[in-house]
């Protein structure tokens, strides 16, 4: 357990450097590409240290909400500490490795950045995300060296839950497909 904690701290350190110096990209600039609006509800699934959580919280403002979900207690602790220190009152944390606990069709945008390669059972997760996403909402993910664009498209096609709405650089935004009864 202690070695996992050290590994996480090292990973979080390097993520912090990326966020600060923007190498290879700045999460804040990536989030701006999404066109988030004041008052929206966002789920940052696999939030880590909050690289996307805090920029999203700035964009949705006081009337909006960002749910920062992670399976690591250390990540949740870091988010809570930073939110309190920097007076972010529109961030709620969720400690979970699966279910969000959020109501059906309650989220406008789901951020699934950097975590898809780590999810062993992708279909149950995508079903949960489909459930909580509003009909006009979208799921946003990012392709990278760990998971190429073709693999993400293949996963989404296989579940038949989402269809590609648009691509903005390395960001892929997916709309909910209407389910056939």
C-alpha positions, 0 to 999 in steps of 0.5 A: 500500500505504501509503494502505491502511495509513493507511486501516486505522489510521483505521478501527481508531481509530474502531472502538476509540472505538466499543468504548470508548464504546459508540456506537452499541453495545458489542461486549462487550454484544452478545457477552453476548447469545449465551450463550457457554459456557466451553470453547467454540470460537469463530471470529471471522471478520474479527476486525479489532481484536478488538472481539468476539474479546476479549469472547468469549475472556473468556466461553469461558475458559481451556478455550475457544478463539477463532480470530481470522481476518482478511485484514489483517496489521495486524489480526492484529498488533494481536490478537497484541500485545493478547493477549500484553499482557493475557495471553489464552492462548486466542486463536489468530490466522489470517491468511487471506482465505478458508479457515480451515484449521480441521478439519471440525465443530470450531467451536461458534459463528462470529462474522461481524460487519461483514464480510459486506458486504465479501465478494465471493464469499459462497457459497464463504465460507459453504460453508467456514463450514458445513464447520467448524461443529459440527452443533449450532453456529451462525453469528452475524451482525449487520445494520446500515446496510451490510447490512440484515436482508432482504439477509442472509436472502436470502443465507442462503436462496440458499446453502441451508446455514443457517436462521434460529435466532433474532434478538436485537436486530440479531443473527441466529443461523443453524443448520446445515441438514442436507444432503440426499444 
